[in-house]
Amino acid sequence: MVAAYRANRFRGRVEVREMILEDMRRFSELGAWTYVDDLTKALFMFDDEEFFASCPESAVLGSDLVGN
């Protein structure tokens, strides 16, 4: 799941964070709490400066797309 957001890293930190929050809203409306929990973890990762900077675009295009 995180890999999809990492692939959008070029859009910038704020945009990726908004994407995660919007997905959290959608899944919570559907009652898909497991996904909301996963997205909460993804949000915490993206709020971590080191994590956000740790993924070069070349890694995103590789096997990392398998995701969590």
MMTF fields as JSON, N, C-alpha, C and O atoms, coordinates in Angstrom:
{
  "mmtfVersion": "1.0.0",
  "mmtfProducer": "UNKNOWN",
  "numBonds": 271,
  "numAtoms": 272,
  "numGroups": 68,
  "numChains": 1,
  "numModels": 1,
  "chainsPerModel": [1],
  "groupsPerChain": [68],
  "chainIdList": ["A"],
  "bondAtomList": [4, 2, 8, 6, 12, 10, 16, 14, 20, 18, 24, 22, 28, 26, 32, 30, 36, 34, 40, 38, 44, 42, 48, 46, 52, 50, 56, 54, 60, 58, 64, 62, 68, 66, 72, 70, 76, 74, 80, 78, 84, 82, 88, 86, 92, 90, 96, 94, 100, 98, 104, 102, 108, 106, 112, 110, 116, 114, 120, 118, 124, 122, 128, 126, 132, 130, 136, 134, 140, 138, 144, 142, 148, 146, 152, 150, 156, 154, 160, 158, 164, 162, 168, 166, 172, 170, 176, 174, 180, 178, 184, 182, 188, 186, 192, 190, 196, 194, 200, 198, 204, 202, 208, 206, 212, 210, 216, 214, 220, 218, 224, 222, 228, 226, 232, 230, 236, 234, 240, 238, 244, 242, 248, 246, 252, 250, 256, 254, 260, 258, 264, 262, 268, 266],
  "bondOrderList": [1, 1, 1, 1, 1, 1, 1, 1, 1, 1, 1, 1, 1, 1, 1, 1, 1, 1, 1, 1, 1, 1, 1, 1, 1, 1, 1, 1, 1, 1, 1, 1, 1, 1, 1, 1, 1, 1, 1, 1, 1, 1, 1, 1, 1, 1, 1, 1, 1, 1, 1, 1, 1, 1, 1, 1, 1, 1, 1, 1, 1, 1, 1, 1, 1, 1, 1],
  "groupList": [{"groupName": "MET", "atomNameList": ["N", "CA", "C", "O"], "elementList": ["N", "C", "C", "O"], "formalChargeList": [0, 0, 0, 0], "bondAtomList": [1, 0, 2, 1, 3, 2], "bondOrderList": [1, 1, 2], "singleLetterCode": "M", "chemCompType": "L-PEPTIDE LINKING"}, {"groupName": "VAL", "atomNameList": ["N", "CA", "C", "O"], "elementList": ["N", "C", "C", "O"], "formalChargeList": [0, 0, 0, 0], "bondAtomList": [1, 0, 2, 1, 3, 2], "bondOrderList": [1, 1, 2], "singleLetterCode": "V", "chemCompType": "L-PEPTIDE LINKING"}, {"groupName": "ALA", "atomNameList": ["N", "CA", "C", "O"], "elementList": ["N", "C", "C", "O"], "formalChargeList": [0, 0, 0, 0], "bondAtomList": [1, 0, 2, 1, 3, 2], "bondOrderList": [1, 1, 2], "singleLetterCode": "A", "chemCompType": "L-PEPTIDE LINKING"}, {"groupName": "TYR", "atomNameList": ["N", "CA", "C", "O"], "elementList": ["N", "C", "C", "O"], "formalChargeList": [0, 0, 0, 0], "bondAtomList": [1, 0, 2, 1, 3, 2], "bondOrderList": [1, 1, 2], "singleLetterCode": "Y", "chemCompType": "L-PEPTIDE LINKING"}, {"groupName": "ARG", "atomNameList": ["N", "CA", "C", "O"], "elementList": ["N", "C", "C", "O"], "formalChargeList": [0, 0, 0, 0], "bondAtomList": [1, 0, 2, 1, 3, 2], "bondOrderList": [1, 1, 2], "singleLetterCode": "R", "chemCompType": "L-PEPTIDE LINKING"}, {"groupName": "ASN", "atomNameList": ["N", "CA", "C", "O"], "elementList": ["N", "C", "C", "O"], "formalChargeList": [0, 0, 0, 0], "bondAtomList": [1, 0, 2, 1, 3, 2], "bondOrderList": [1, 1, 2], "singleLetterCode": "N", "chemCompType": "L-PEPTIDE LINKING"}, {"groupName": "PHE", "atomNameList": ["N", "CA", "C", "O"], "elementList": ["N", "C", "C", "O"], "formalChargeList": [0, 0, 0, 0], "bondAtomList": [1, 0, 2, 1, 3, 2], "bondOrderList": [1, 1, 2], "singleLetterCode": "F", "chemCompType": "L-PEPTIDE LINKING"}, {"groupName": "GLY", "atomNameList": ["N", "CA", "C", "O"], "elementList": ["N", "C", "C", "O"], "formalChargeList": [0, 0, 0, 0], "bondAtomList": [1, 0, 2, 1, 3, 2], "bondOrderList": [1, 1, 2], "singleLetterCode": "G", "chemCompType": "PEPTIDE LINKING"}, {"groupName": "GLU", "atomNameList": ["N", "CA", "C", "O"], "elementList": ["N", "C", "C", "O"], "formalChargeList": [0, 0, 0, 0], "bondAtomList": [1, 0, 2, 1, 3, 2], "bondOrderList": [1, 1, 2], "singleLetterCode": "E", "chemCompType": "L-PEPTIDE LINKING"}, {"groupName": "ILE", "atomNameList": ["N", "CA", "C", "O"], "elementList": ["N", "C", "C", "O"], "formalChargeList": [0, 0, 0, 0], "bondAtomList": [1, 0, 2, 1, 3, 2], "bondOrderList": [1, 1, 2], "singleLetterCode": "I", "chemCompType": "L-PEPTIDE LINKING"}, {"groupName": "LEU", "atomNameList": ["N", "CA", "C", "O"], "elementList": ["N", "C", "C", "O"], "formalChargeList": [0, 0, 0, 0], "bondAtomList": [1, 0, 2, 1, 3, 2], "bondOrderList": [1, 1, 2], "singleLetterCode": "L", "chemCompType": "L-PEPTIDE LINKING"}, {"groupName": "ASP", "atomNameList": ["N", "CA", "C", "O"], "elementList": ["N", "C", "C", "O"], "formalChargeList": [0, 0, 0, 0], "bondAtomList": [1, 0, 2, 1, 3, 2], "bondOrderList": [1, 1, 2], "singleLetterCode": "D", "chemCompType": "L-PEPTIDE LINKING"}, {"groupName": "SER", "atomNameList": ["N", "CA", "C", "O"], "elementList": ["N", "C", "C", "O"], "formalChargeList": [0, 0, 0, 0], "bondAtomList": [1, 0, 2, 1, 3, 2], "bondOrderList": [1, 1, 2], "singleLetterCode": "S", "chemCompType": "L-PEPTIDE LINKING"}, {"groupName": "TRP", "atomNameList": ["N", "CA", "C", "O"], "elementList": ["N", "C", "C", "O"], "formalChargeList": [0, 0, 0, 0], "bondAtomList": [1, 0, 2, 1, 3, 2], "bondOrderList": [1, 1, 2], "singleLetterCode": "W", "chemCompType": "L-PEPTIDE LINKING"}, {"groupName": "THR", "atomNameList": ["N", "CA", "C", "O"], "elementList": ["N", "C", "C", "O"], "formalChargeList": [0, 0, 0, 0], "bondAtomList": [1, 0, 2, 1, 3, 2], "bondOrderList": [1, 1, 2], "singleLetterCode": "T", "chemCompType": "L-PEPTIDE LINKING"}, {"groupName": "LYS", "atomNameList": ["N", "CA", "C", "O"], "elementList": ["N", "C", "C", "O"], "formalChargeList": [0, 0, 0, 0], "bondAtomList": [1, 0, 2, 1, 3, 2], "bondOrderList": [1, 1, 2], "singleLetterCode": "K", "chemCompType": "L-PEPTIDE LINKING"}, {"groupName": "CYS", "atomNameList": ["N", "CA", "C", "O"], "elementList": ["N", "C", "C", "O"], "formalChargeList": [0, 0, 0, 0], "bondAtomList": [1, 0, 2, 1, 3, 2], "bondOrderList": [1, 1, 2], "singleLetterCode": "C", "chemCompType": "L-PEPTIDE LINKING"}, {"groupName": "PRO", "atomNameList": ["N", "CA", "C", "O"], "elementList": ["N", "C", "C", "O"], "formalChargeList": [0, 0, 0, 0], "bondAtomList": [1, 0, 2, 1, 3, 2], "bondOrderList": [1, 1, 2], "singleLetterCode": "P", "chemCompType": "L-PEPTIDE LINKING"}],
  "groupTypeList": [0, 1, 2, 2, 3, 4, 2, 5, 4, 6, 4, 7, 4, 1, 8, 1, 4, 8, 0, 9, 10, 8, 11, 0, 4, 4, 6, 12, 8, 10, 7, 2, 13, 14, 3, 1, 11, 11, 10, 14, 15, 2, 10, 6, 0, 6, 11, 11, 8, 8, 6, 6, 2, 12, 16, 17, 8, 12, 2, 1, 10, 7, 12, 11, 10, 1, 7, 5],
  "groupIdList": [1, 2, 3, 4, 5, 6, 7, 8, 9, 10, 11, 12, 13, 14, 15, 16, 17, 18, 19, 20, 21, 22, 23, 24, 25, 26, 27, 28, 29, 30, 31, 32, 33, 34, 35, 36, 37, 38, 39, 40, 41, 42, 43, 44, 45, 46, 47, 48, 49, 50, 51, 52, 53, 54, 55, 56, 57, 58, 59, 60, 61, 62, 63, 64, 65, 66, 67, 68],
  "secStructList": [7, 2, 2, 2, 2, 2, 2, 6, 4, 4, 4, 7, 2, 2, 2, 2, 2, 2, 2, 2, 2, 2, 2, 2, 2, 2, 2, 2, 2, 2, 6, 7, 2, 2, 2, 2, 2, 2, 2, 2, 2, 2, 2, 2, 2, 2, 2, 1, 2, 2, 2, 2, 2, 6, 7, 7, 2, 2, 2, 2, 6, 6, 4, 4, 4, 4, 7, 7],
  "xCoordList": [0.823, 0.0, 0.871, 0.58, 1.913, 2.785, 3.458, 3.711, 3.745, 4.439, 3.653, 4.249, 2.345, 1.526, 1.702, 1.738, 1.808, 2.016, 3.449, 3.691, 4.386, 5.781, 5.942, 6.75, 5.183, 5.26, 4.786, 5.152, 3.983, 3.484, 4.307, 3.898, 5.45, 6.324, 6.693, 6.888, 6.789, 7.168, 6.152, 6.475, 4.936, 3.895, 4.145, 3.585, 4.978, 5.299, 4.648, 3.64, 5.25, 4.843, 3.398, 2.653, 3.009, 1.655, 0.61, -0.408, 0.854, -0.097, -0.246, -1.359, 0.865, 0.807, 0.047, -0.754, 0.297, -0.422, -1.921, -2.724, -2.297, -3.719, -4.333, -5.489, -3.567, -4.055, -4.356, -5.386, -3.457, -3.659, -4.886, -5.711, -5.013, -6.167, -7.485, -8.474, -7.501, -8.714, -9.068, -10.237, -8.063, -8.313, -8.826, -9.686, -8.299, -8.777, -10.257, -11.035, -10.637, -12.046, -12.935, -13.982, -12.509, -13.307, -13.487, -14.599, -12.384, -12.474, -13.264, -13.961, -13.166, -13.945, -15.437, -16.256, -15.803, -17.209, -17.754, -18.935, -16.874, -17.264, -17.195, -17.642, -16.642, -16.498, -15.346, -15.312, -14.41, -13.256, -12.143, -11.153, -12.324, -11.446, -10.038, -9.089, -9.882, -8.543, -7.72, -6.543, -8.35, -7.652, -7.355, -6.291, -8.291, -8.062, -6.867, -6.037, -6.786, -5.646, -4.338, -3.342, -4.34, -3.14, -2.752, -1.57, -3.749, -3.476, -2.965, -2.165, -3.416, -2.913, -1.421, -0.646, -1.029, 0.4, 1.173, 2.273, 0.599, 1.254, 1.413, 2.442, 0.406, 0.47, 1.593, 2.332, 1.719, 2.813, 4.162, 5.095, 4.275, 5.531, 5.842, 6.981, 4.826, 5.058, 5.308, 5.923, 4.841, 5.146, 6.575, 7.086, 7.213, 8.615, 9.498, 9.515, 10.215, 11.047, 12.033, 12.212, 12.662, 13.65, 13.011, 13.58, 11.845, 11.168, 10.805, 11.028, 10.257, 9.828, 10.999, 10.866, 12.134, 13.312, 14.084, 14.974, 13.761, 14.571, 14.303, 15.002, 13.332, 12.964, 13.243, 12.452, 14.361, 14.604, 13.612, 13.127, 13.312, 12.343, 12.727, 11.842, 14.001, 14.421, 13.984, 13.668, 13.957, 13.515, 12.016, 11.527, 11.286, 9.839, 9.452, 8.454, 10.22, 9.89, 10.322, 10.03, 11.007, 11.482, 10.535, 9.317, 11.101, 10.309, 9.544, 8.69, 9.819, 9.132, 7.64, 6.882, 7.204, 5.783, 4.921, 3.694, 5.532, 4.77, 4.037, 2.892, 4.659, 4.004, 3.648, 3.924, 3.008, 2.594, 1.183, 0.639],
  "yCoordList": [-1.193, 0.0, 1.262, 2.221, 1.253, 2.418, 2.706, 3.864, 1.671, 1.837, 2.744, 3.52, 2.654, 3.493, 4.972, 5.818, 5.274, 6.664, 7.107, 8.256, 6.196, 6.517, 6.83, 7.68, 6.152, 6.399, 7.808, 8.343, 8.407, 9.763, 10.814, 11.971, 10.417, 11.307, 12.565, 13.624, 12.455, 13.616, 14.751, 15.901, 14.444, 15.472, 16.361, 17.452, 15.89, 16.654, 16.077, 15.372, 16.397, 15.863, 16.198, 15.329, 17.431, 17.864, 17.129, 16.68, 17.009, 16.339, 14.86, 14.335, 14.193, 12.774, 12.611, 11.689, 13.498, 13.444, 13.625, 12.92, 14.552, 14.763, 13.531, 13.192, 12.875, 11.646, 10.574, 9.904, 10.424, 9.432, 9.784, 8.917, 11.05, 11.476, 11.262, 10.838, 11.551, 11.34, 9.857, 9.486, 9.019, 7.576, 7.099, 6.221, 7.677, 7.327, 7.696, 6.939, 8.854, 9.27, 8.301, 7.88, 7.953, 7.042, 5.678, 5.153, 5.106, 3.787, 3.822, 2.86, 4.911, 4.987, 5.103, 4.566, 5.791, 5.859, 4.482, 4.195, 3.642, 2.275, 1.314, 0.171, 1.773, 0.92, -0.067, -1.07, 0.211, -0.667, -0.263, 0.354, -0.618, -0.137, -0.707, -0.061, -1.894, -2.458, -1.586, -1.326, -1.134, -0.247, 1.108, 1.685, 1.606, 2.876, 2.747, 3.652, 1.615, 1.377, 1.333, 1.926, 0.639, 0.581, 1.963, 2.306, 2.753, 4.101, 5.014, 5.915, 4.787, 5.549, 5.295, 6.22, 4.035, 3.695, 4.339, 4.855, 4.31, 4.938, 6.437, 7.015, 7.06, 8.495, 8.808, 9.775, 7.998, 8.201, 8.056, 8.798, 7.106, 6.942, 8.178, 8.643, 8.71, 9.876, 11.134, 12.079, 11.159, 12.295, 12.236, 13.213, 11.079, 10.909, 11.399, 10.802, 12.467, 13.105, 12.121, 12.116, 11.302, 10.355, 9.319, 8.968, 8.833, 7.846, 8.448, 7.829, 9.634, 10.277, 10.492, 10.325, 10.86, 11.137, 9.874, 9.932, 8.74, 7.534, 6.764, 5.79, 7.159, 6.378, 7.148, 8.006, 6.852, 7.484, 6.959, 5.834, 7.751, 7.334, 6.022, 5.253, 5.742, 4.492, 3.285, 2.24, 3.403, 2.292, 2.093, 0.965, 3.185, 3.098, 2.28, 1.56, 2.379, 1.681, 0.226, -0.505, -0.205, -1.572, -2.485, -2.305, -3.453, -4.461, -3.887, -4.572, -2.653, -2.032, -1.883, -1.705, -1.951, -1.775, -2.934, -2.845, -3.985, -5.093, -4.621, -5.017, -3.789, -3.11, -4.008, -5.208, -3.359, -4.053, -4.502, -5.11],
  "zCoordList": [0.0, 0.0, 0.0, -0.714, 0.785, 0.87, -0.47, -0.801, -1.229, -2.513, -3.462, -4.208, -3.441, -4.316, -3.981, -4.874, -2.708, -2.294, -2.57, -2.939, -2.391, -2.696, -4.18, -4.552, -5.018, -6.461, -6.81, -7.857, -5.951, -6.178, -5.444, -5.342, -4.941, -4.188, -4.952, -4.354, -6.271, -7.092, -6.973, -7.271, -6.543, -6.386, -5.173, -5.064, -4.278, -3.077, -1.842, -1.899, -0.755, 0.539, 0.904, 1.358, 0.709, 1.078, 0.233, 0.759, -1.049, -1.938, -1.583, -1.565, -1.303, -0.934, 0.379, 0.53, 1.312, 2.59, 2.375, 2.986, 1.525, 1.212, 0.533, 0.785, -0.315, -0.961, 0.088, 0.024, 1.041, 2.096, 2.921, 3.211, 3.302, 4.099, 3.355, 3.953, 2.071, 1.273, 1.203, 1.307, 1.029, 1.013, 2.369, 2.438, 3.445, 4.786, 4.937, 5.518, 4.414, 4.482, 3.713, 4.205, 2.507, 1.672, 2.332, 2.395, 2.826, 3.438, 4.746, 5.068, 5.499, 6.735, 6.432, 7.178, 5.358, 4.953, 4.59, 4.782, 4.064, 3.695, 4.878, 4.782, 5.98, 7.152, 7.041, 7.755, 6.155, 5.936, 6.909, 6.516, 8.173, 9.233, 9.15, 9.595, 8.595, 8.432, 7.491, 7.742, 6.4, 5.462, 6.103, 5.881, 6.892, 7.579, 8.518, 8.609, 9.214, 10.101, 9.311, 9.725, 8.187, 7.336, 6.831, 6.786, 6.451, 5.958, 7.073, 6.818, 8.291, 9.422, 9.592, 9.838, 9.458, 9.548, 8.4, 8.6, 7.205, 6.051, 6.28, 5.929, 6.863, 7.147, 8.134, 7.951, 9.17, 10.123, 9.435, 9.74, 8.509, 7.781, 6.948, 6.919, 6.269, 5.429, 6.239, 5.744, 7.468, 8.335, 8.862, 9.409, 8.691, 9.091, 7.943, 6.866, 8.174, 7.14, 6.513, 5.295, 7.321, 6.806, 5.889, 4.855, 6.258, 5.417, 4.064, 3.024, 4.08, 2.841, 1.892, 0.68, 2.444, 1.621, 1.245, 0.397, 1.857, 1.682, 0.398, 0.119, -0.376, -1.548, -2.828, -3.218, -3.486, -4.781, -5.813, -5.691, -6.809, -7.834, -8.498, -8.873, -8.656, -9.289, -8.468, -9.038, -7.162, -6.317, -6.431, -6.358, -6.61, -6.733, -7.954, -7.927, -9.011, -10.239, -10.234, -11.181, -9.197, -9.135, -8.378, -8.412, -7.703, -6.995, -5.829, -5.266, -5.444, -4.323, -4.568, -3.615, -5.802, -6.11, -5.585, -5.61, -5.123, -4.563, -3.329, -3.11, -2.519, -1.411, -0.25, -0.239, 0.755, 1.974, 1.841, 2.763]
}
